[in-house]
Amino acid sequence: MLEAVLGTRAKVRMLRALATAGHPLTRHELARAARSGMRSTYEQVEELLALGVIREVDGPRTRVELDPEFPLHDGLRGLLLSEGDLLGTAGDILAAVDRICGDGYYIGAFTAARARITPVDYDPPFYVVNVLEAGWARLCPRLRALGRLDNVRVGEDGTDGTGDVTLVLARCSKIPPDAARTQVQGADVWLCSAERGIVECLARKTPFSDYGAYLALLQNRVDGVLDVKRLCNLAQEENVLPRLLAVTAALDRAAGKTLFGLGKINARGEKWAVNEKEIQNAVNTVMG
């Protein structure tokens, strides 16, 4: 019986919508609440009616509701309402990542780049999970399973869409020495340094925009929490020092003063394109 009742994600979403609403819904209202197509909604409703889980309520327009006479009504309704609190927030999902991966991962990119600041703009729900190559084959299927939740998307090198929380999986050969236990969205996770996070964004290993990378770099500098020497060393290790020089020089020009003063862009650095429009947007956002 339970397999028939809860056999598809569409059924679960519809039953949850009815339990949450607390009053009868038309099929159109149910389709919107459950984010389901009309054809699928009609098919699933007919199955649930046949099983006795829901019933039709007469009125100007026919509506459906959970049938209080269904033997499992109270338990099912309680489960549907409480289930919404499980793995429902970004903190819950990150805690699940930490539980799954243990010490075999770290979170980097923009999440790390903003760890010491309060972002003034651009706060996407993307989390880049760098998984050790040695544990990739074992851990990634478990992480991808989180993508079965309605509010989570999981992908590699970007995703087809975004959810309330999006996990981008990336391989890494080792855990960096600057990774430390830090709270992100209320969950204890392994997080790399802000400098490494900025470099990962500049290296374009992530789905974050140029604007996001420029903004994080500039705000960390203006707030006085950026270790410029460490930043340059990490950029050198990742072979993106020319791009860092190009970006910081552009930020200095747009701000009209020396914020970084890292020197002129060398010939090798000329190949790195800088989005001048987003450079100016970042300066306007941070410096008014």
Residue frames relative to the residue before (quaternion, step in Angstrom):
aa qw qx qy qz dx dy dz
M 1.0000 0.0000 0.0000 0.0000 0.00 0.00 0.00
L 0.6895 0.4748 -0.3024 0.4557 3.60 0.76 -0.98
E 0.6135 0.5461 -0.3565 0.4454 3.58 1.03 -0.71
A 0.6673 0.4861 -0.2991 0.4785 3.58 1.01 -0.78
V 0.6695 0.5115 -0.2953 0.4505 3.59 1.00 -0.85
L 0.8121 0.2375 -0.0847 0.5262 3.57 0.83 -1.02
G 0.3048 0.8341 -0.4300 0.1627 3.56 1.23 0.40
T 0.7866 0.2134 -0.1292 0.5648 3.60 1.14 -0.40
R 0.6018 -0.5570 0.4257 0.3827 3.56 -1.24 0.47
A 0.6071 0.5631 -0.3603 0.4295 3.57 1.07 -0.70
K 0.6508 0.5113 -0.3189 0.4618 3.59 0.94 -0.85
V 0.6539 0.5156 -0.3173 0.4539 3.56 0.91 -0.89
R 0.6543 0.5090 -0.3169 0.4608 3.60 0.93 -0.86
M 0.6629 0.5047 -0.3065 0.4603 3.58 0.98 -0.83
L 0.6661 0.4911 -0.3064 0.4705 3.57 0.91 -0.88
R 0.6382 0.5158 -0.3265 0.4691 3.57 1.04 -0.77
A 0.6374 0.5288 -0.3250 0.4566 3.58 1.01 -0.81
L 0.6641 0.4901 -0.3048 0.4753 3.59 0.97 -0.80
A 0.6548 0.5063 -0.3150 0.4644 3.59 0.98 -0.81
T 0.6770 0.4956 -0.2871 0.4622 3.57 0.99 -0.86
A 0.6492 0.5361 -0.3208 0.4338 3.58 0.96 -0.88
G 0.2315 -0.8112 0.5074 0.1757 3.58 0.96 -0.82
H 0.7445 0.2397 -0.1942 0.5921 3.61 1.26 0.21
P 0.6516 -0.5365 0.3518 0.4048 3.60 -1.16 0.45
L 0.1753 -0.7718 0.6056 0.0822 3.56 -1.18 0.69
T 0.4593 -0.6148 0.5482 0.3325 3.55 -1.17 0.56
R 0.6530 -0.5079 0.3710 0.4220 3.55 -1.24 0.27
H 0.6271 0.5225 -0.3398 0.4671 3.60 1.05 -0.67
E 0.6520 0.5014 -0.3128 0.4749 3.59 0.95 -0.85
L 0.6506 0.5186 -0.3104 0.4599 3.55 1.01 -0.81
A 0.6273 0.5351 -0.3353 0.4558 3.59 1.00 -0.80
R 0.6693 0.4864 -0.3043 0.4721 3.60 0.94 -0.86
A 0.6784 0.5001 -0.3011 0.4461 3.58 0.88 -0.92
A 0.7433 0.3935 -0.2118 0.4978 3.58 1.05 -0.78
R 0.3573 -0.7486 0.4802 0.2852 3.59 1.33 0.00
S 0.4526 0.6720 -0.4387 0.3888 3.52 0.91 1.01
G 0.5421 -0.6092 0.4673 0.3415 3.57 -1.19 0.52
M 0.6286 -0.5713 0.3706 0.3756 3.55 -1.15 0.60
R 0.6515 0.5178 -0.3334 0.4431 3.59 0.87 -0.85
S 0.6637 0.4941 -0.2991 0.4753 3.56 0.91 -0.94
T 0.6367 0.5379 -0.3311 0.4423 3.59 0.97 -0.85
Y 0.6680 0.4970 -0.3092 0.4595 3.58 0.84 -0.93
E 0.6578 0.5149 -0.3148 0.4507 3.60 0.95 -0.87
Q 0.6956 0.4729 -0.2775 0.4642 3.58 0.87 -0.98
V 0.6179 0.5412 -0.3460 0.4534 3.59 1.04 -0.74
E 0.6477 0.5197 -0.3259 0.4519 3.59 0.93 -0.84
E 0.6456 0.5098 -0.3204 0.4697 3.60 1.00 -0.77
L 0.6843 0.4851 -0.2892 0.4612 3.57 0.91 -0.92
L 0.6069 0.5321 -0.3464 0.4781 3.57 1.13 -0.62
A 0.6585 0.5175 -0.3073 0.4518 3.56 0.96 -0.89
L 0.6918 0.4689 -0.2734 0.4763 3.59 1.06 -0.75
G 0.4833 -0.6942 0.4171 0.3325 3.59 1.26 -0.24
V 0.4282 0.7123 -0.4581 0.3152 3.58 1.27 0.21
I 0.7756 0.1407 -0.0777 0.6105 3.56 1.09 -0.73
R 0.1931 -0.7679 0.5980 0.1243 3.56 -1.28 0.27
E 0.4729 -0.6494 0.5135 0.3017 3.53 -1.25 0.43
V 0.1968 -0.7577 0.6141 0.0996 3.54 -1.11 0.78
D 0.3682 -0.7535 0.5030 0.2089 3.57 -0.63 1.10
G 0.2604 0.7331 -0.6018 0.1805 3.51 -1.23 0.58
P 0.7739 -0.2799 0.2258 0.5212 3.58 -1.18 -0.35
R 0.7631 0.0650 -0.0450 0.6414 3.54 1.15 -0.72
T 0.4891 -0.6716 0.4679 0.3014 3.56 -0.90 0.89
R 0.0722 -0.7865 0.6133 0.0025 3.51 -0.90 1.03
V 0.2717 -0.7391 0.5872 0.1874 3.54 -1.34 0.24
E 0.0142 -0.7774 0.6288 0.0033 3.55 -1.25 0.54
L 0.6246 -0.4848 0.4222 0.4433 3.56 -1.27 0.18
D 0.3824 -0.7340 0.5152 0.2224 3.58 -0.87 0.95
P 0.3571 -0.7597 0.4989 0.2156 3.62 -0.49 1.12
E 0.6266 0.5390 -0.3394 0.4492 3.61 1.24 -0.29
F 0.4806 0.6547 -0.4482 0.3734 3.59 1.25 -0.16
P 0.5395 -0.6788 0.3799 0.3222 3.64 -0.66 1.04
L 0.7517 0.3593 -0.2072 0.5128 3.61 1.05 -0.69
H 0.2643 0.8241 -0.4787 0.1477 3.60 1.26 0.22
D 0.7181 0.4617 -0.2794 0.4395 3.59 0.64 -1.10
G 0.6845 0.4827 -0.2899 0.4630 3.58 0.88 -0.91
L 0.6599 0.5066 -0.3071 0.4623 3.56 0.98 -0.87
R 0.6590 0.5045 -0.3131 0.4618 3.59 0.91 -0.88
G 0.6525 0.5090 -0.3150 0.4647 3.58 0.95 -0.83
L 0.6460 0.5162 -0.3158 0.4653 3.57 1.01 -0.81
L 0.6694 0.5092 -0.3019 0.4489 3.59 0.90 -0.90
L 0.6823 0.4786 -0.2905 0.4701 3.58 0.98 -0.80
S 0.6989 0.4541 -0.2807 0.4759 3.60 0.93 -0.81
E 0.5877 0.6063 -0.3682 0.3891 3.58 1.10 -0.66
G 0.5992 0.5868 -0.3580 0.4105 3.57 1.11 -0.60
D 0.6609 0.5030 -0.3074 0.4645 3.59 1.18 -0.44
L 0.6170 0.5495 -0.3465 0.4442 3.62 1.26 -0.23
L 0.8370 -0.0376 -0.0216 0.5455 3.57 -0.80 1.06
G 0.3551 0.7803 -0.4455 0.2580 3.53 1.05 0.80
T 0.7515 0.3437 -0.1954 0.5281 3.61 1.18 -0.43
A 0.6740 -0.4723 0.3720 0.4292 3.54 -1.32 0.24
G 0.6314 0.5384 -0.3298 0.4503 3.59 1.04 -0.77
D 0.6271 0.5309 -0.3291 0.4654 3.58 1.03 -0.80
I 0.6791 0.4933 -0.2945 0.4569 3.57 0.89 -0.93
L 0.6634 0.4944 -0.3090 0.4690 3.60 0.96 -0.84
A 0.6176 0.5236 -0.3450 0.4748 3.59 1.07 -0.66
A 0.6307 0.5187 -0.3280 0.4750 3.59 1.08 -0.71
V 0.6144 0.5376 -0.3390 0.4676 3.60 1.04 -0.77
D 0.6670 0.5006 -0.2961 0.4656 3.56 0.92 -0.93
R 0.6469 0.5151 -0.3161 0.4651 3.59 0.98 -0.83
I 0.6772 0.5028 -0.2900 0.4522 3.58 0.95 -0.88
C 0.8015 0.3604 -0.1545 0.4515 3.56 0.80 -1.06
G 0.2910 -0.7700 0.5262 0.2137 3.61 1.12 -0.43
D 0.7849 -0.2591 0.2211 0.5176 3.57 -0.75 -1.08
G 0.5610 0.6618 -0.3574 0.3459 3.57 1.25 0.08
Y 0.7270 0.3563 -0.2361 0.5374 3.59 1.10 0.55
Y 0.0075 -0.7510 0.6481 0.1265 3.51 -1.39 -0.07
I 0.3772 -0.6933 0.5658 0.2386 3.55 -1.24 0.49
G 0.0413 -0.8325 0.5518 -0.0286 3.54 -0.80 1.03
A 0.6419 0.5716 -0.3788 0.3430 3.53 -1.14 -0.85
F 0.8631 -0.1397 0.0693 0.4803 3.56 -1.09 -0.71
T 0.5804 0.5778 -0.3818 0.4284 3.60 1.08 -0.62
A 0.6874 0.4498 -0.2696 0.5025 3.57 0.96 -0.88
A 0.6425 0.5585 -0.3264 0.4108 3.58 0.96 -0.87
R 0.7468 0.3855 -0.2190 0.4957 3.60 1.09 -0.60
A 0.3891 0.7775 -0.4438 0.2170 3.59 1.30 -0.02
R 0.7484 0.3939 -0.2200 0.4862 3.62 1.03 -0.69
I 0.7193 0.3963 -0.2275 0.5233 3.56 1.26 -0.11
T 0.3688 -0.6455 0.5989 0.2977 3.52 -1.37 0.12
P 0.3733 -0.7698 0.4574 0.2424 3.60 -0.21 1.22
V 0.3486 -0.7401 0.5383 0.2024 3.55 -0.91 0.92
D 0.7792 -0.0052 0.0141 0.6265 3.57 1.27 -0.29
Y 0.8111 0.3003 -0.2030 0.4591 3.55 -1.35 0.23
D 0.2778 0.7448 -0.5486 0.2592 3.53 -0.03 1.35
P 0.0009 -0.8497 0.5270 -0.0174 3.60 0.59 1.14
P 0.4777 -0.6872 0.4675 0.2846 3.62 -1.09 0.65
F 0.3768 0.7120 -0.4950 0.3257 3.60 0.94 0.94
Y 0.0397 -0.7814 0.6227 0.0083 3.56 -0.99 0.85
V 0.2315 -0.7741 0.5762 0.1231 3.57 -0.61 1.16
V 0.1327 -0.7940 0.5927 0.0253 3.55 -0.56 1.24
N 0.1603 -0.7885 0.5910 0.0568 3.56 -0.43 1.25
V 0.1139 -0.8180 0.5639 0.0008 3.56 -0.47 1.26
L 0.5369 -0.6342 0.4516 0.3249 3.56 -0.94 0.91
E 0.5580 -0.6238 0.4398 0.3257 3.55 -0.96 0.91
A 0.6448 0.5498 -0.3229 0.4216 3.58 1.00 -0.84
G 0.7685 0.3386 -0.1895 0.5088 3.60 1.10 -0.60
W 0.3499 0.7912 -0.4568 0.2074 3.56 1.31 -0.01
A 0.7078 0.4803 -0.2785 0.4367 3.59 0.71 -1.09
R 0.6977 0.4658 -0.2714 0.4717 3.59 1.07 -0.68
L 0.7631 0.4230 -0.2130 0.4398 3.58 0.85 -0.97
C 0.6348 0.5831 -0.3534 0.3635 3.60 0.93 -0.78
P 0.6252 0.5180 -0.3763 0.4464 3.66 0.89 -0.64
R 0.6450 0.5082 -0.3244 0.4697 3.60 1.06 -0.68
L 0.6530 0.4944 -0.3159 0.4790 3.58 1.02 -0.76
R 0.6435 0.5209 -0.3285 0.4546 3.58 0.98 -0.79
A 0.5830 0.5909 -0.3734 0.4141 3.58 1.13 -0.60
L 0.5727 0.5816 -0.3850 0.4307 3.60 1.16 -0.49
G 0.5986 0.5878 -0.3465 0.4197 3.57 1.19 -0.51
R 0.5449 0.5995 -0.4052 0.4236 3.59 1.25 -0.07
L 0.5504 0.5846 -0.4001 0.4418 3.57 1.27 -0.25
D 0.5902 -0.6196 0.3897 0.3405 3.56 -1.03 0.79
N 0.7562 0.4190 -0.2063 0.4583 3.58 1.02 -0.79
V 0.6941 0.4620 -0.2555 0.4894 3.60 1.26 0.03
R 0.0942 -0.7427 0.6588 0.0747 3.53 -1.17 0.75
V 0.0769 -0.7861 0.6130 0.0196 3.56 -1.01 0.83
G 0.1772 0.7848 -0.5794 0.1305 3.57 -0.89 0.92
E 0.3967 -0.6793 0.5587 0.2628 3.54 -1.35 0.05
D 0.8381 0.0527 -0.0807 0.5369 3.57 -0.95 0.92
G 0.7641 -0.2544 0.1346 0.5773 3.55 0.95 0.94
T 0.2624 -0.7642 0.5685 0.1545 3.57 -1.25 0.24
D 0.6169 -0.5621 0.4080 0.3702 3.52 -1.28 0.32
G 0.7965 -0.0136 0.0257 0.6040 3.58 1.17 -0.41
T 0.4160 -0.6888 0.5242 0.2789 3.53 -1.26 -0.09
G 0.2298 -0.7341 0.6187 0.1595 3.50 -1.25 0.54
D 0.7242 -0.3128 0.2965 0.5384 3.55 -1.18 -0.45
V 0.7594 0.0794 -0.0443 0.6442 3.55 1.23 -0.66
T 0.0743 -0.7903 0.6076 0.0271 3.57 -0.91 0.92
L 0.1608 -0.7738 0.6089 0.0672 3.56 -0.81 1.07
V 0.1221 -0.7659 0.6288 0.0558 3.56 -0.84 1.03
L 0.2305 -0.8047 0.5379 0.0996 3.57 -0.51 1.22
A 0.0104 0.7881 -0.6138 0.0450 3.56 -0.94 0.96
R 0.4251 -0.6913 0.5222 0.2621 3.56 -1.11 0.65
C 0.0100 -0.7725 0.6342 0.0318 3.56 -1.17 0.57
S 0.4865 -0.6903 0.4605 0.2735 3.55 -1.08 0.75
K 0.7980 -0.0047 0.0197 0.6024 3.59 1.16 -0.54
I 0.4985 -0.6079 0.5168 0.3389 3.54 -1.29 0.35
P 0.4308 -0.7223 0.4628 0.2802 3.64 -0.63 0.99
P 0.5815 -0.6193 0.4028 0.3407 3.57 -1.09 0.67
D 0.6665 0.5012 -0.3154 0.4529 3.61 1.17 -0.40
A 0.4498 0.6691 -0.4741 0.3538 3.61 1.22 0.11
A 0.0235 0.8037 -0.5908 0.0673 3.58 -0.89 0.95
R 0.5588 -0.5824 0.4604 0.3696 3.55 -1.24 0.44
T 0.0934 0.7913 -0.5860 0.1475 3.53 -0.65 1.21
Q 0.4271 -0.6836 0.5210 0.2808 3.56 -1.12 0.59
V 0.0049 0.7561 -0.6536 0.0330 3.51 -0.96 1.01
Q 0.8322 -0.0536 -0.0181 0.5515 3.58 -0.64 1.14
G 0.7175 -0.4655 0.2402 0.4591 3.56 1.09 0.78
A 0.6536 0.4837 -0.3164 0.4887 3.60 1.26 0.00
D 0.4066 -0.6841 0.5471 0.2595 3.58 -1.07 0.74
V 0.0949 0.7966 -0.5855 0.1162 3.58 -0.63 1.15
W 0.4985 -0.5804 0.5275 0.3694 3.53 -1.36 0.09
L 0.0001 0.8066 -0.5862 0.0761 3.55 -0.62 1.22
C 0.3719 -0.7241 0.5289 0.2398 3.59 -0.89 0.88
S 0.6898 -0.4810 0.3395 0.4214 3.58 -1.28 0.14
A 0.6350 -0.5284 0.4010 0.3960 3.55 -1.24 0.43
E 0.6302 0.5453 -0.3367 0.4382 3.58 1.01 -0.79
R 0.6655 0.4812 -0.3050 0.4823 3.58 0.93 -0.86
G 0.6238 0.5458 -0.3390 0.4450 3.58 1.03 -0.77
I 0.6452 0.5122 -0.3156 0.4709 3.57 0.99 -0.84
V 0.6547 0.5119 -0.3118 0.4606 3.57 0.94 -0.89
E 0.6361 0.5227 -0.3360 0.4575 3.60 0.97 -0.77
C 0.6380 0.5066 -0.3251 0.4803 3.59 1.05 -0.71
L 0.6760 0.4879 -0.2958 0.4665 3.59 0.92 -0.89
A 0.6469 0.5204 -0.3113 0.4623 3.58 1.14 -0.64
R 0.3628 -0.7685 0.4549 0.2664 3.58 1.37 -0.06
K 0.3263 0.7285 -0.5223 0.3001 3.53 0.96 0.94
T 0.7230 0.4345 -0.1885 0.5030 3.54 1.31 -0.17
P 0.5598 -0.6105 0.4355 0.3524 3.59 -1.24 0.22
F 0.4692 0.6989 -0.4406 0.3119 3.60 1.22 0.05
S 0.5335 -0.6654 0.4347 0.2893 3.53 -1.08 0.79
D 0.6571 -0.4631 0.4047 0.4358 3.54 -1.33 0.22
Y 0.6306 0.5533 -0.3312 0.4318 3.56 0.93 -0.91
G 0.6545 0.5198 -0.3138 0.4505 3.59 0.92 -0.87
A 0.6618 0.4995 -0.3024 0.4702 3.57 0.96 -0.87
Y 0.6664 0.4933 -0.3055 0.4682 3.59 0.89 -0.92
L 0.6507 0.5383 -0.3130 0.4345 3.56 0.94 -0.92
A 0.6766 0.4894 -0.2967 0.4633 3.59 0.87 -0.96
L 0.6404 0.5270 -0.3179 0.4594 3.58 0.96 -0.89
L 0.7049 0.4700 -0.2710 0.4570 3.57 0.78 -1.02
Q 0.6929 0.4810 -0.3082 0.4400 3.60 0.80 -0.90
N 0.6137 0.5319 -0.3515 0.4657 3.60 1.04 -0.67
R 0.6638 0.4983 -0.3040 0.4676 3.58 1.03 -0.79
V 0.6792 0.4896 -0.2945 0.4607 3.58 0.85 -0.96
D 0.6916 0.4664 -0.2756 0.4777 3.60 1.04 -0.74
G 0.4645 -0.7307 0.4069 0.2909 3.59 1.29 -0.01
V 0.5684 0.6092 -0.3836 0.3982 3.60 1.14 0.51
L 0.5481 0.6289 -0.3838 0.3959 3.58 1.27 0.19
D 0.2623 -0.7264 0.6158 0.1561 3.58 -0.93 0.95
V 0.2677 -0.8200 0.4851 0.1438 3.56 0.00 1.31
K 0.6321 0.5313 -0.3433 0.4475 3.60 0.99 -0.76
R 0.6561 0.4898 -0.3120 0.4818 3.59 0.92 -0.87
L 0.6231 0.5514 -0.3372 0.4405 3.57 0.99 -0.84
C 0.6807 0.4830 -0.2905 0.4679 3.59 0.86 -0.94
N 0.6430 0.5234 -0.3285 0.4524 3.60 0.96 -0.81
L 0.6732 0.4815 -0.2960 0.4768 3.58 0.94 -0.89
A 0.6283 0.5274 -0.3363 0.4625 3.59 1.03 -0.74
Q 0.6214 0.5312 -0.3285 0.4731 3.58 1.08 -0.75
E 0.6539 0.5199 -0.3098 0.4540 3.59 0.96 -0.89
E 0.7404 0.3965 -0.2124 0.4995 3.58 1.03 -0.80
N 0.4499 -0.7225 0.4232 0.3107 3.57 1.31 0.18
V 0.5735 0.5635 -0.4101 0.4305 3.58 1.01 0.77
L 0.2853 0.7738 -0.5217 0.2183 3.62 1.15 0.44
P 0.6269 0.5216 -0.3677 0.4469 3.66 0.91 -0.68
R 0.6589 0.4859 -0.3282 0.4711 3.60 0.94 -0.75
L 0.6172 0.5337 -0.3512 0.4593 3.60 0.97 -0.75
L 0.6539 0.5061 -0.3153 0.4658 3.60 0.93 -0.87
A 0.6565 0.5112 -0.3145 0.4570 3.56 0.96 -0.85
V 0.6777 0.4947 -0.2904 0.4601 3.59 0.93 -0.90
T 0.6870 0.4735 -0.3031 0.4604 3.60 0.83 -0.92
A 0.6200 0.5244 -0.3485 0.4681 3.61 1.05 -0.66
A 0.6537 0.5049 -0.3104 0.4706 3.59 1.00 -0.80
L 0.6360 0.5146 -0.3277 0.4726 3.59 1.03 -0.73
D 0.6276 0.5278 -0.3324 0.4659 3.59 1.01 -0.78
R 0.6635 0.5024 -0.3083 0.4608 3.59 0.94 -0.89
A 0.6884 0.4915 -0.2899 0.4478 3.57 0.86 -0.96
A 0.6864 0.4729 -0.2807 0.4758 3.59 1.07 -0.73
G 0.3785 -0.7463 0.4685 0.2833 3.57 1.22 -0.42
K 0.7507 0.2560 -0.2106 0.5715 3.59 1.16 0.50
T 0.5750 -0.6018 0.4334 0.3457 3.54 -1.28 0.35
L 0.0690 -0.7985 0.5979 -0.0046 3.55 -0.47 1.25
F 0.7882 0.2551 -0.1184 0.5475 3.56 1.06 -0.77
G 0.0560 -0.8494 0.5218 0.0560 3.59 0.88 -0.93
L 0.2926 0.7942 -0.4856 0.2188 3.57 0.96 0.85
G 0.6578 -0.5241 0.3143 0.4402 3.58 1.22 0.21
K 0.6692 -0.5075 0.3735 0.3938 3.48 -1.37 0.19
I 0.5334 -0.5991 0.4879 0.3442 3.52 -1.24 0.51
N 0.3346 -0.7458 0.5350 0.2135 3.57 -0.73 0.99
A 0.7355 -0.4397 0.2797 0.4331 3.54 -1.29 0.25
R 0.6373 0.5359 -0.3302 0.4446 3.54 1.00 -0.82
G 0.6660 0.5337 -0.3005 0.4258 3.53 1.07 -0.72
E 0.5207 0.6640 -0.4180 0.3364 3.59 1.18 -0.34
K 0.6228 0.5698 -0.3543 0.4024 3.62 1.11 -0.55
W 0.6139 0.5602 -0.3552 0.4280 3.58 1.21 -0.34
A 0.3000 -0.7612 0.5505 0.1659 3.54 -0.58 1.16
V 0.1496 -0.7604 0.6274 0.0763 3.54 -1.05 0.84
N 0.3556 -0.7249 0.5526 0.2067 3.56 -0.88 0.96
E 0.2735 -0.8167 0.4881 0.1413 3.54 0.03 1.36
K 0.6217 0.5476 -0.3498 0.4374 3.59 1.02 -0.73
E 0.7069 0.4418 -0.2668 0.4837 3.59 0.91 -0.90
I 0.5420 0.5765 -0.3926 0.4688 3.58 1.22 -0.44
Q 0.6887 0.4711 -0.2791 0.4751 3.58 0.87 -0.98
N 0.6219 0.5408 -0.3367 0.4554 3.59 1.03 -0.75
A 0.6566 0.5064 -0.3102 0.4650 3.57 0.97 -0.86
V 0.6546 0.4990 -0.3152 0.4724 3.59 0.95 -0.84
N 0.6476 0.5145 -0.3225 0.4604 3.60 0.93 -0.82
T 0.6665 0.5140 -0.3067 0.4444 3.59 0.96 -0.86
V 0.7451 0.4207 -0.2275 0.4648 3.57 0.82 -1.02
M 0.8165 0.2962 -0.1187 0.4811 3.56 0.88 -0.94
G 0.5403 -0.6636 0.3812 0.3499 3.57 1.31 0.23
